[in-house]
Amino acid sequence: FSGVLAEDVLRALLELQDRLAATTAWAPGSGKNVTLQDVCYAPLNPAEPGVGDCAVSSVTQYFQNNGTRLALTATQEDGDVKGTVDWHDHLIYCVNSPLSFKDITALELSCTAAYGGP
């Protein structure tokens, strides 16, 4: 993996998304500050959405926008072959099975987004 699918780029994307999610803007028409959850599409919690409920499409959603999950590694054995699995393996699995609640690697991470959708 290289380019936009490098770990440092994914980490920078996570930081950018966190900053954007915390941004507020003055809305003169309503006379108040608005935030992402005021304007986002939150299909599983439309009445009272929090930032985590917003349907944000991003490759980092395969890790539920969580840097700790992105950093995980695990030892995996396949017969006599033993190796380490990491975010690369999880990402490849999720691209092929985006609705999976648990990947088939030793990481056993979900492919669903933080808001609960694919």
MOPAC internal coordinates of N, CA, C and O (Angstrom, degrees):
PM7 1SCF
backbone

  N    0.0000 0     0.00 0     0.00 0    0    0    0
  C    1.4532 1     0.00 0     0.00 0    1    0    0
  C    1.5265 1   108.40 1     0.00 0    2    1    0
  O    1.2310 1   120.97 1   -39.39 1    3    2    1
  N    1.3077 1   115.76 1   140.61 1    3    2    1
  C    1.4576 1   120.26 1   176.52 1    5    3    2
  C    1.5231 1   108.47 1  -152.59 1    6    5    3
  O    1.2310 1   120.35 1     3.91 1    7    6    5
  N    1.3008 1   116.93 1  -176.09 1    7    6    5
  C    1.4601 1   121.21 1   178.69 1    9    7    6
  C    1.5121 1   111.91 1    63.06 1   10    9    7
  O    1.2310 1   120.46 1    50.16 1   11   10    9
  N    1.3178 1   116.72 1  -129.84 1   11   10    9
  C    1.4635 1   120.63 1  -176.53 1   13   11   10
  C    1.5245 1   112.86 1   -72.09 1   14   13   11
  O    1.2310 1   119.68 1   167.41 1   15   14   13
  N    1.3283 1   118.22 1   -12.59 1   15   14   13
  C    1.4603 1   120.54 1   177.42 1   17   15   14
  C    1.5250 1   111.89 1  -103.03 1   18   17   15
  O    1.2310 1   120.57 1  -147.63 1   19   18   17
  N    1.3177 1   116.51 1    32.37 1   19   18   17
  C    1.4597 1   121.71 1   172.90 1   21   19   18
  C    1.5273 1   107.97 1   -91.79 1   22   21   19
  O    1.2310 1   120.59 1   -31.37 1   23   22   21
  N    1.3193 1   116.48 1   148.63 1   23   22   21
  C    1.4631 1   119.62 1  -175.65 1   25   23   22
  C    1.5274 1   112.02 1   -59.63 1   26   25   23
  O    1.2310 1   119.62 1   140.29 1   27   26   25
  N    1.3224 1   118.33 1   -39.71 1   27   26   25
  C    1.4678 1   119.47 1  -179.37 1   29   27   26
  C    1.5286 1   111.43 1   -65.09 1   30   29   27
  O    1.2310 1   120.17 1   146.29 1   31   30   29
  N    1.3168 1   117.28 1   -33.71 1   31   30   29
  C    1.4718 1   120.48 1   176.97 1   33   31   30
  C    1.5264 1   110.12 1   -69.64 1   34   33   31
  O    1.2310 1   120.30 1   138.70 1   35   34   33
  N    1.3206 1   117.04 1   -41.30 1   35   34   33
  C    1.4716 1   120.05 1   178.24 1   37   35   34
  C    1.5259 1   110.76 1   -63.63 1   38   37   35
  O    1.2310 1   120.32 1   141.82 1   39   38   37
  N    1.3353 1   117.00 1   -38.18 1   39   38   37
  C    1.4715 1   120.57 1   177.59 1   41   39   38
  C    1.5306 1   110.90 1   -66.01 1   42   41   39
  O    1.2310 1   120.69 1   138.68 1   43   42   41
  N    1.3301 1   116.29 1   -41.32 1   43   42   41
  C    1.4649 1   120.18 1   177.17 1   45   43   42
  C    1.5265 1   110.37 1   -63.48 1   46   45   43
  O    1.2310 1   120.34 1   142.32 1   47   46   45
  N    1.3215 1   116.96 1   -37.68 1   47   46   45
  C    1.4630 1   121.40 1   177.54 1   49   47   46
  C    1.5242 1   110.87 1   -64.44 1   50   49   47
  O    1.2310 1   120.23 1   138.79 1   51   50   49
  N    1.3323 1   117.16 1   -41.21 1   51   50   49
  C    1.4638 1   120.76 1   176.65 1   53   51   50
  C    1.5266 1   110.97 1   -59.74 1   54   53   51
  O    1.2310 1   120.59 1   136.05 1   55   54   53
  N    1.3310 1   116.48 1   -43.95 1   55   54   53
  C    1.4658 1   120.56 1   179.46 1   57   55   54
  C    1.5248 1   110.93 1   -63.96 1   58   57   55
  O    1.2310 1   120.35 1   136.79 1   59   58   57
  N    1.3252 1   116.93 1   -43.21 1   59   58   57
  C    1.4623 1   121.10 1   178.91 1   61   59   58
  C    1.5244 1   110.93 1   -62.16 1   62   61   59
  O    1.2310 1   120.54 1   135.56 1   63   62   61
  N    1.3301 1   116.58 1   -44.44 1   63   62   61
  C    1.4648 1   120.53 1   179.07 1   65   63   62
  C    1.5243 1   111.01 1   -61.81 1   66   65   63
  O    1.2310 1   120.02 1   140.46 1   67   66   65
  N    1.3356 1   117.56 1   -39.54 1   67   66   65
  C    1.4625 1   120.53 1   178.26 1   69   67   66
  C    1.5268 1   110.82 1   -63.83 1   70   69   67
  O    1.2310 1   120.47 1   137.84 1   71   70   69
  N    1.3312 1   116.71 1   -42.16 1   71   70   69
  C    1.4760 1   120.13 1   178.87 1   73   71   70
  C    1.5265 1   110.47 1   -64.92 1   74   73   71
  O    1.2310 1   120.46 1   136.62 1   75   74   73
  N    1.3257 1   116.73 1   -43.38 1   75   74   73
  C    1.4626 1   119.63 1   179.28 1   77   75   74
  C    1.5276 1   111.83 1   -64.87 1   78   77   75
  O    1.2310 1   120.40 1   141.39 1   79   78   77
  N    1.3215 1   116.84 1   -38.61 1   79   78   77
  C    1.4656 1   120.76 1   179.92 1   81   79   78
  C    1.5265 1   111.59 1   -66.10 1   82   81   79
  O    1.2310 1   120.20 1   153.73 1   83   82   81
  N    1.3255 1   117.22 1   -26.27 1   83   82   81
  C    1.4634 1   121.25 1  -179.78 1   85   83   82
  C    1.5301 1   112.82 1   -90.87 1   86   85   83
  O    1.2310 1   120.09 1   177.82 1   87   86   85
  N    1.3212 1   117.43 1    -2.18 1   87   86   85
  C    1.4563 1   121.76 1  -177.22 1   89   87   86
  C    1.5264 1   111.16 1   -73.01 1   90   89   87
  O    1.2310 1   121.38 1   -37.89 1   91   90   89
  N    1.3180 1   114.96 1   142.11 1   91   90   89
  C    1.4567 1   121.01 1   173.25 1   93   91   90
  C    1.5260 1   108.45 1  -122.89 1   94   93   91
  O    1.2310 1   120.87 1   -24.18 1   95   94   93
  N    1.2970 1   115.93 1   155.82 1   95   94   93
  C    1.4689 1   121.63 1   178.07 1   97   95   94
  C    1.5186 1   108.76 1  -141.04 1   98   97   95
  O    1.2310 1   120.84 1   -38.31 1   99   98   97
  N    1.3225 1   116.00 1   141.69 1   99   98   97
  C    1.4590 1   120.89 1   178.34 1  101   99   98
  C    1.5207 1   108.91 1   -76.86 1  102  101   99
  O    1.2310 1   120.70 1   -50.87 1  103  102  101
  N    1.3118 1   116.27 1   129.13 1  103  102  101
  C    1.4683 1   122.42 1   177.66 1  105  103  102
  C    1.5252 1   107.86 1  -110.47 1  106  105  103
  O    1.2310 1   120.17 1   -81.18 1  107  106  105
  N    1.3318 1   117.28 1    98.82 1  107  106  105
  C    1.4643 1   119.80 1  -176.28 1  109  107  106
  C    1.5327 1   113.11 1   -58.53 1  110  109  107
  O    1.2310 1   120.18 1   145.16 1  111  110  109
  N    1.3145 1   117.27 1   -34.84 1  111  110  109
  C    1.4647 1   120.43 1  -178.94 1  113  111  110
  C    1.5132 1   113.39 1   -61.91 1  114  113  111
  O    1.2310 1   120.54 1   143.85 1  115  114  113
  N    1.3390 1   116.56 1   -36.15 1  115  114  113
  C    1.4655 1   120.29 1  -179.94 1  117  115  114
  C    1.5261 1   112.00 1  -100.26 1  118  117  115
  O    1.2310 1   120.68 1   169.16 1  119  118  117
  N    1.3354 1   116.30 1   -10.84 1  119  118  117
  C    1.4595 1   119.96 1   178.60 1  121  119  118
  C    1.5094 1   114.25 1    69.15 1  122  121  119
  O    1.2310 1   120.62 1  -148.61 1  123  122  121
  N    1.3333 1   116.42 1    31.39 1  123  122  121
  C    1.4672 1   119.26 1   179.49 1  125  123  122
  C    1.5191 1   110.49 1  -151.64 1  126  125  123
  O    1.2310 1   121.34 1   -14.33 1  127  126  125
  N    1.3272 1   115.04 1   165.67 1  127  126  125
  C    1.4585 1   120.66 1   172.53 1  129  127  126
  C    1.5188 1   108.66 1   -77.04 1  130  129  127
  O    1.2310 1   120.61 1   -39.92 1  131  130  129
  N    1.3220 1   116.43 1   140.08 1  131  130  129
  C    1.4609 1   120.94 1   175.82 1  133  131  130
  C    1.5251 1   108.88 1  -115.67 1  134  133  131
  O    1.2310 1   121.09 1   -27.82 1  135  134  133
  N    1.3122 1   115.52 1   152.18 1  135  134  133
  C    1.4545 1   122.52 1  -179.52 1  137  135  134
  C    1.5225 1   109.17 1  -125.21 1  138  137  135
  O    1.2310 1   120.86 1    -2.45 1  139  138  137
  N    1.3070 1   115.96 1   177.55 1  139  138  137
  C    1.4628 1   120.41 1   179.27 1  141  139  138
  C    1.5160 1   111.66 1   -56.29 1  142  141  139
  O    1.2310 1   119.95 1   134.50 1  143  142  141
  N    1.3190 1   117.70 1   -45.50 1  143  142  141
  C    1.4680 1   119.16 1  -177.20 1  145  143  142
  C    1.5231 1   112.75 1   -66.57 1  146  145  143
  O    1.2310 1   119.55 1   162.84 1  147  146  145
  N    1.3342 1   118.46 1   -17.16 1  147  146  145
  C    1.4592 1   121.22 1   175.20 1  149  147  146
  C    1.5296 1   112.29 1   -74.03 1  150  149  147
  O    1.2310 1   120.46 1   155.30 1  151  150  149
  N    1.3249 1   116.73 1   -24.70 1  151  150  149
  C    1.4707 1   120.13 1  -173.16 1  153  151  150
  C    1.5262 1   114.26 1  -122.92 1  154  153  151
  O    1.2310 1   119.72 1   177.58 1  155  154  153
  N    1.3134 1   118.13 1    -2.42 1  155  154  153
  C    1.4645 1   119.93 1  -173.73 1  157  155  154
  C    1.5209 1   112.75 1   -83.31 1  158  157  155
  O    1.2310 1   121.44 1   -17.06 1  159  158  157
  N    1.3217 1   114.85 1   162.94 1  159  158  157
  C    1.4609 1   122.90 1   171.76 1  161  159  158
  C    1.5217 1   107.07 1   -88.67 1  162  161  159
  O    1.2310 1   120.09 1   -63.69 1  163  162  161
  N    1.3143 1   117.44 1   116.31 1  163  162  161
  C    1.4642 1   123.16 1  -178.48 1  165  163  162
  C    1.5300 1   108.37 1  -124.54 1  166  165  163
  O    1.2310 1   119.82 1   -97.60 1  167  166  165
  N    1.3280 1   117.95 1    82.40 1  167  166  165
  C    1.4632 1   120.74 1  -171.40 1  169  167  166
  C    1.5251 1   115.57 1   -63.68 1  170  169  167
  O    1.2310 1   119.98 1   152.86 1  171  170  169
  N    1.3228 1   117.65 1   -27.14 1  171  170  169
  C    1.4658 1   118.94 1  -177.10 1  173  171  170
  C    1.5224 1   112.95 1   -97.90 1  174  173  171
  O    1.2310 1   120.05 1   174.28 1  175  174  173
  N    1.3264 1   117.51 1    -5.72 1  175  174  173
  C    1.4610 1   121.51 1   177.15 1  177  175  174
  C    1.5321 1   109.11 1  -152.62 1  178  177  175
  O    1.2310 1   119.82 1  -116.04 1  179  178  177
  N    1.3245 1   117.96 1    63.96 1  179  178  177
  C    1.4644 1   120.04 1  -174.73 1  181  179  178
  C    1.5311 1   114.70 1   -70.62 1  182  181  179
  O    1.2310 1   119.51 1   156.02 1  183  182  181
  N    1.3314 1   118.55 1   -23.98 1  183  182  181
  C    1.4607 1   120.56 1  -175.00 1  185  183  182
  C    1.5318 1   112.65 1   -75.36 1  186  185  183
  O    1.2310 1   120.16 1   135.15 1  187  186  185
  N    1.3034 1   117.30 1   -44.85 1  187  186  185
  C    1.4690 1   122.23 1  -176.76 1  189  187  186
  C    1.5246 1   110.66 1  -135.08 1  190  189  187
  O    1.2310 1   119.20 1  -115.80 1  191  190  189
  N    1.3345 1   119.13 1    64.20 1  191  190  189
  C    1.4636 1   119.56 1  -174.71 1  193  191  190
  C    1.5227 1   113.24 1   -71.57 1  194  193  191
  O    1.2310 1   121.33 1   -39.76 1  195  194  193
  N    1.3140 1   115.07 1   140.24 1  195  194  193
  C    1.4537 1   122.33 1   167.11 1  197  195  194
  C    1.5160 1   107.43 1   -99.64 1  198  197  195
  O    1.2310 1   119.94 1    -6.37 1  199  198  197
  N    1.3087 1   117.72 1   173.63 1  199  198  197
  C    1.4679 1   120.46 1  -178.75 1  201  199  198
  C    1.5258 1   110.79 1   -57.45 1  202  201  199
  O    1.2310 1   119.74 1   140.98 1  203  202  201
  N    1.3272 1   118.09 1   -39.02 1  203  202  201
  C    1.4570 1   121.82 1  -179.81 1  205  203  202
  C    1.5129 1   114.45 1   -68.22 1  206  205  203
  O    1.2310 1   120.22 1   166.54 1  207  206  205
  N    1.3317 1   117.19 1   -13.46 1  207  206  205
  C    1.4597 1   121.74 1   179.04 1  209  207  206
  C    1.5270 1   112.81 1   -87.85 1  210  209  207
  O    1.2310 1   120.43 1   166.58 1  211  210  209
  N    1.3197 1   116.79 1   -13.42 1  211  210  209
  C    1.4650 1   121.42 1  -176.61 1  213  211  210
  C    1.5291 1   110.83 1   -73.10 1  214  213  211
  O    1.2310 1   120.92 1   -46.07 1  215  214  213
  N    1.3192 1   115.85 1   133.93 1  215  214  213
  C    1.4663 1   121.57 1  -179.43 1  217  215  214
  C    1.5316 1   109.00 1   -80.71 1  218  217  215
  O    1.2310 1   121.16 1   -92.19 1  219  218  217
  N    1.3130 1   115.38 1    87.81 1  219  218  217
  C    1.4623 1   122.00 1   178.56 1  221  219  218
  C    1.5224 1   107.34 1  -100.49 1  222  221  219
  O    1.2310 1   120.55 1   -58.96 1  223  222  221
  N    1.3241 1   116.56 1   121.04 1  223  222  221
  C    1.4620 1   120.84 1  -179.93 1  225  223  222
  C    1.5228 1   109.86 1   -87.40 1  226  225  223
  O    1.2310 1   121.14 1   -64.13 1  227  226  225
  N    1.3138 1   115.42 1   115.87 1  227  226  225
  C    1.4608 1   121.35 1  -177.95 1  229  227  226
  C    1.5224 1   108.68 1  -159.98 1  230  229  227
  O    1.2310 1   120.55 1   -30.75 1  231  230  229
  N    1.3073 1   116.56 1   149.25 1  231  230  229
  C    1.4637 1   120.90 1   177.13 1  233  231  230
  C    1.5265 1   110.64 1   -60.58 1  234  233  231
  O    1.2310 1   120.13 1   152.63 1  235  234  233
  N    1.3221 1   117.35 1   -27.37 1  235  234  233
  C    1.4672 1   119.96 1  -179.95 1  237  235  234
  C    1.5265 1   112.59 1   -70.44 1  238  237  235
  O    1.2310 1   120.17 1   167.21 1  239  238  237
  N    1.3318 1   117.27 1   -12.79 1  239  238  237
  C    1.4642 1   119.89 1   176.11 1  241  239  238
  C    1.5316 1   111.30 1   -65.66 1  242  241  239
  O    1.2310 1   119.79 1   155.89 1  243  242  241
  N    1.3276 1   118.00 1   -24.11 1  243  242  241
  C    1.4719 1   119.52 1   175.57 1  245  243  242
  C    1.5262 1   111.10 1   -63.45 1  246  245  243
  O    1.2310 1   120.61 1   165.72 1  247  246  245
  N    1.3393 1   116.44 1   -14.28 1  247  246  245
  C    1.4612 1   122.78 1   177.24 1  249  247  246
  C    1.5265 1   110.59 1  -116.61 1  250  249  247
  O    1.2310 1   120.70 1  -162.46 1  251  250  249
  N    1.3423 1   116.27 1    17.54 1  251  250  249
  C    1.4524 1   124.86 1  -178.99 1  253  251  250
  C    1.5386 1   110.75 1    54.55 1  254  253  251
  O    1.2310 1   120.86 1  -145.33 1  255  254  253
  N    1.3210 1   115.95 1    34.67 1  255  254  253
  C    1.4739 1   123.29 1  -179.82 1  257  255  254
  C    1.5256 1   111.64 1    54.56 1  258  257  255
  O    1.2310 1   120.54 1  -142.51 1  259  258  257
  N    1.3249 1   116.57 1    37.49 1  259  258  257
  C    1.4564 1   122.26 1  -174.26 1  261  259  258
  C    1.5280 1   109.70 1  -120.75 1  262  261  259
  O    1.2310 1   120.58 1   -65.81 1  263  262  261
  N    1.3238 1   116.49 1   114.19 1  263  262  261
  C    1.4628 1   121.29 1  -179.22 1  265  263  262
  C    1.5171 1   113.30 1   -63.67 1  266  265  263
  O    1.2310 1   120.02 1   150.25 1  267  266  265
  N    1.3188 1   117.56 1   -29.75 1  267  266  265
  C    1.4700 1   120.75 1   178.24 1  269  267  266
  C    1.5217 1   110.40 1   -65.90 1  270  269  267
  O    1.2310 1   120.40 1   139.17 1  271  270  269
  N    1.3210 1   116.85 1   -40.83 1  271  270  269
  C    1.4690 1   120.44 1   178.01 1  273  271  270
  C    1.5247 1   110.73 1   -67.70 1  274  273  271
  O    1.2310 1   120.40 1   143.79 1  275  274  273
  N    1.3179 1   116.85 1   -36.21 1  275  274  273
  C    1.4611 1   121.04 1   177.47 1  277  275  274
  C    1.5256 1   111.08 1   -62.28 1  278  277  275
  O    1.2310 1   119.92 1   147.38 1  279  278  277
  N    1.3222 1   117.76 1   -32.62 1  279  278  277
  C    1.4672 1   122.69 1  -176.97 1  281  279  278
  C    1.5250 1   114.16 1   -85.47 1  282  281  279
  O    1.2310 1   119.78 1   171.07 1  283  282  281
  N    1.3289 1   118.02 1    -8.93 1  283  282  281
  C    1.4643 1   120.51 1  -175.81 1  285  283  282
  C    1.5252 1   112.68 1   -63.08 1  286  285  283
  O    1.2310 1   121.31 1   -35.09 1  287  286  285
  N    1.3148 1   115.10 1   144.91 1  287  286  285
  C    1.4656 1   122.69 1   169.55 1  289  287  286
  C    1.5265 1   107.12 1  -134.98 1  290  289  287
  O    1.2310 1   121.03 1   -21.88 1  291  290  289
  N    1.3136 1   115.63 1   158.12 1  291  290  289
  C    1.4658 1   120.37 1   178.07 1  293  291  290
  C    1.5198 1   108.95 1  -151.95 1  294  293  291
  O    1.2310 1   120.99 1   -29.09 1  295  294  293
  N    1.3138 1   115.71 1   150.91 1  295  294  293
  C    1.4567 1   121.36 1   175.14 1  297  295  294
  C    1.5231 1   107.97 1   -84.96 1  298  297  295
  O    1.2310 1   121.26 1   -45.97 1  299  298  297
  N    1.3209 1   115.19 1   134.03 1  299  298  297
  C    1.4649 1   120.07 1  -179.37 1  301  299  298
  C    1.5130 1   109.13 1  -132.64 1  302  301  299
  O    1.2310 1   121.23 1   -41.04 1  303  302  301
  N    1.3210 1   115.25 1   138.96 1  303  302  301
  C    1.4558 1   121.38 1   177.98 1  305  303  302
  C    1.5130 1   109.76 1  -115.74 1  306  305  303
  O    1.2310 1   121.46 1   -41.23 1  307  306  305
  N    1.3175 1   114.81 1   138.77 1  307  306  305
  C    1.4616 1   121.74 1   175.43 1  309  307  306
  C    1.5236 1   105.95 1  -133.18 1  310  309  307
  O    1.2310 1   121.49 1   -86.82 1  311  310  309
  N    1.3323 1   114.76 1    93.18 1  311  310  309
  C    1.4611 1   119.22 1  -174.36 1  313  311  310
  C    1.5207 1   109.45 1    69.01 1  314  313  311
  O    1.2310 1   120.88 1    56.25 1  315  314  313
  N    1.3323 1   115.93 1  -123.75 1  315  314  313
  C    1.4568 1   120.74 1   179.28 1  317  315  314
  C    1.5249 1   113.13 1   -88.10 1  318  317  315
  O    1.2310 1   120.45 1   173.72 1  319  318  317
  N    1.3192 1   116.75 1    -6.28 1  319  318  317
  C    1.4594 1   121.68 1  -177.59 1  321  319  318
  C    1.5200 1   109.95 1   -92.22 1  322  321  319
  O    1.2310 1   121.20 1   -53.71 1  323  322  321
  N    1.3370 1   115.31 1   126.29 1  323  322  321
  C    1.4512 1   120.81 1   179.38 1  325  323  322
  C    1.5296 1   107.69 1  -121.06 1  326  325  323
  O    1.2310 1   120.59 1   -43.64 1  327  326  325
  N    1.3338 1   116.48 1   136.36 1  327  326  325
  C    1.4547 1   119.60 1  -179.42 1  329  327  326
  C    1.5167 1   110.94 1  -155.80 1  330  329  327
  O    1.2310 1   121.56 1     4.30 1  331  330  329
  N    1.3151 1   114.62 1  -175.70 1  331  330  329
  C    1.4570 1   121.39 1   180.00 1  333  331  330
  C    1.5237 1   109.01 1  -112.45 1  334  333  331
  O    1.2310 1   120.84 1   -46.44 1  335  334  333
  N    1.3158 1   116.00 1   133.56 1  335  334  333
  C    1.4587 1   121.28 1   174.99 1  337  335  334
  C    1.5238 1   108.07 1  -107.45 1  338  337  335
  O    1.2310 1   121.19 1   -29.94 1  339  338  337
  N    1.3274 1   115.33 1   150.06 1  339  338  337
  C    1.4610 1   120.12 1  -179.47 1  341  339  338
  C    1.5312 1   109.56 1  -148.81 1  342  341  339
  O    1.2310 1   120.40 1    20.56 1  343  342  341
  N    1.3222 1   116.84 1  -159.44 1  343  342  341
  C    1.4576 1   121.94 1  -175.40 1  345  343  342
  C    1.5170 1   112.67 1   -58.76 1  346  345  343
  O    1.2310 1   119.88 1   148.74 1  347  346  345
  N    1.3380 1   117.84 1   -31.26 1  347  346  345
  C    1.4668 1   120.81 1   178.60 1  349  347  346
  C    1.5360 1   110.64 1   -58.32 1  350  349  347
  O    1.2310 1   121.48 1   131.13 1  351  350  349
  N    1.3395 1   114.77 1   -48.87 1  351  350  349
  C    1.4654 1   120.87 1  -177.68 1  353  351  350
  C    1.5312 1   111.24 1   -65.06 1  354  353  351
  O    1.2310 1   121.08 1   138.53 1  355  354  353
  N    1.3217 1   115.53 1   -41.47 1  355  354  353
  C    1.4593 1   119.75 1   178.56 1  357  355  354
  C    1.5308 1   110.95 1   -63.63 1  358  357  355
  O    1.2310 1   120.16 1   135.98 1  359  358  357
  N    1.3089 1   117.29 1   -44.02 1  359  358  357
  C    1.4564 1   121.67 1  -179.40 1  361  359  358
  C    1.5266 1   111.41 1   -62.82 1  362  361  359
  O    1.2310 1   120.24 1   135.15 1  363  362  361
  N    1.3241 1   117.14 1   -44.85 1  363  362  361
  C    1.4669 1   120.65 1   178.68 1  365  363  362
  C    1.5292 1   110.18 1   -60.56 1  366  365  363
  O    1.2310 1   120.49 1   136.80 1  367  366  365
  N    1.3196 1   116.68 1   -43.20 1  367  366  365
  C    1.4628 1   119.88 1   179.14 1  369  367  366
  C    1.5280 1   110.43 1   -62.38 1  370  369  367
  O    1.2310 1   120.24 1   132.83 1  371  370  369
  N    1.3150 1   117.14 1   -47.17 1  371  370  369
  C    1.4669 1   121.16 1  -175.14 1  373  371  370
  C    1.5276 1   112.94 1   -67.86 1  374  373  371
  O    1.2310 1   120.10 1   146.08 1  375  374  373
  N    1.3045 1   117.41 1   -33.92 1  375  374  373
  C    1.4654 1   119.71 1   177.09 1  377  375  374
  C    1.5251 1   109.52 1   -61.38 1  378  377  375
  O    1.2310 1   120.60 1   146.16 1  379  378  377
  N    1.3075 1   116.47 1   -33.84 1  379  378  377
  C    1.4620 1   121.39 1   179.68 1  381  379  378
  C    1.5217 1   113.83 1   -88.40 1  382  381  379
  O    1.2310 1   120.08 1   159.21 1  383  382  381
  N    1.3410 1   117.44 1   -20.79 1  383  382  381
  C    1.4742 1   121.85 1  -178.41 1  385  383  382
  C    1.5287 1   109.96 1  -140.18 1  386  385  383
  O    1.2310 1   119.60 1  -114.19 1  387  386  385
  N    1.3267 1   118.37 1    65.81 1  387  386  385
  C    1.4692 1   120.91 1  -172.67 1  389  387  386
  C    1.5245 1   115.80 1   -64.72 1  390  389  387
  O    1.2310 1   119.51 1   162.96 1  391  390  389
  N    1.3183 1   118.55 1   -17.04 1  391  390  389
  C    1.4642 1   121.00 1  -179.62 1  393  391  390
  C    1.5225 1   113.25 1   -94.12 1  394  393  391
  O    1.2310 1   120.15 1  -174.51 1  395  394  393
  N    1.3262 1   117.32 1     5.49 1  395  394  393
  C    1.4567 1   121.00 1  -176.43 1  397  395  394
  C    1.5301 1   111.84 1   -72.14 1  398  397  395
  O    1.2310 1   121.15 1   -44.74 1  399  398  397
  N    1.3321 1   115.41 1   135.26 1  399  398  397
  C    1.4611 1   120.08 1   176.42 1  401  399  398
  C    1.5186 1   111.90 1   -85.33 1  402  401  399
  O    1.2310 1   120.07 1   167.84 1  403  402  401
  N    1.3417 1   117.48 1   -12.16 1  403  402  401
  C    1.4585 1   120.70 1   177.24 1  405  403  402
  C    1.5196 1   108.12 1  -157.31 1  406  405  403
  O    1.2310 1   120.81 1   -54.59 1  407  406  405
  N    1.3408 1   116.05 1   125.41 1  407  406  405
  C    1.4618 1   118.12 1   179.23 1  409  407  406
  C    1.5294 1   110.55 1   -71.99 1  410  409  407
  O    1.2310 1   120.26 1    -9.93 1  411  410  409
  N    1.3246 1   117.11 1   170.07 1  411  410  409
  C    1.4664 1   121.15 1  -177.02 1  413  411  410
  C    1.5166 1   112.29 1   -92.98 1  414  413  411
  O    1.2310 1   120.19 1  -171.98 1  415  414  413
  N    1.3338 1   117.24 1     8.02 1  415  414  413
  C    1.4573 1   119.94 1   175.93 1  417  415  414
  C    1.5215 1   109.16 1   -85.28 1  418  417  415
  O    1.2310 1   120.67 1    -8.09 1  419  418  417
  N    1.3133 1   116.33 1   171.91 1  419  418  417
  C    1.4609 1   121.23 1   176.93 1  421  419  418
  C    1.5317 1   111.48 1   -68.11 1  422  421  419
  O    1.2310 1   119.87 1   167.94 1  423  422  421
  N    1.3280 1   117.86 1   -12.06 1  423  422  421
  C    1.4652 1   120.70 1   176.57 1  425  423  422
  C    1.5286 1   111.14 1   -69.72 1  426  425  423
  O    1.2310 1   120.91 1   144.73 1  427  426  425
  N    1.3360 1   115.86 1   -35.27 1  427  426  425
  C    1.4699 1   123.11 1   179.89 1  429  427  426
  C    1.5271 1   112.59 1    53.80 1  430  429  427
  O    1.2310 1   120.94 1  -135.84 1  431  430  429
  N    1.3419 1   115.81 1    44.16 1  431  430  429
  C    1.4629 1   121.47 1   178.47 1  433  431  430
  C    1.5130 1   110.64 1   -91.32 1  434  433  431
  O    1.2310 1   120.80 1   -26.55 1  435  434  433
  N    1.3102 1   116.08 1   153.45 1  435  434  433
  C    1.4539 1   122.04 1   175.41 1  437  435  434
  C    1.5272 1   109.87 1   -78.75 1  438  437  435
  O    1.2310 1   120.89 1   -29.97 1  439  438  437
  N    1.3117 1   115.90 1   150.03 1  439  438  437
  C    1.4617 1   121.43 1   174.40 1  441  439  438
  C    1.5292 1   111.83 1   -95.21 1  442  441  439
  O    1.2310 1   120.19 1   169.21 1  443  442  441
  N    1.3346 1   117.25 1   -10.79 1  443  442  441
  C    1.4573 1   119.31 1  -177.73 1  445  443  442
  C    1.5206 1   110.78 1   -72.88 1  446  445  443
  O    1.2310 1   121.17 1   -26.14 1  447  446  445
  N    1.3030 1   115.38 1   153.86 1  447  446  445
  C    1.4591 1   122.37 1  -177.45 1  449  447  446
  C    1.5303 1   111.06 1   -72.77 1  450  449  447
  O    1.2310 1   120.84 1   -14.15 1  451  450  449
  N    1.3100 1   116.00 1   165.85 1  451  450  449
  C    1.4685 1   121.41 1   179.80 1  453  451  450
  C    1.5232 1   111.38 1   -57.39 1  454  453  451
  O    1.2310 1   119.76 1   146.16 1  455  454  453
  N    1.3202 1   118.06 1   -33.84 1  455  454  453
  C    1.4676 1   120.50 1  -178.83 1  457  455  454
  C    1.5341 1   112.53 1   -80.26 1  458  457  455
  O    1.2310 1   120.18 1   175.71 1  459  458  457
  N    1.3404 1   117.26 1    -4.29 1  459  458  457
  C    1.4618 1   121.34 1   175.93 1  461  459  458
  C    1.4999 1   116.59 1   102.60 1  462  461  459
  O    1.2310 1   120.08 1   172.80 1  463  462  461
  N    1.3245 1   117.46 1    -7.20 1  463  462  461
  C    1.4642 1   121.52 1   179.87 1  465  463  462
  C    1.5124 1   111.67 1   -98.91 1  466  465  463
  O    1.2310 1   120.91 1     2.90 1  467  466  465
  N    1.3251 1   115.86 1  -177.10 1  467  466  465
  C    1.4705 1   120.08 1  -179.56 1  469  467  466
  C    1.5228 1   112.43 1   -75.84 1  470  469  467
  O    1.2310 1   120.10 1   180.00 1  471  470  469

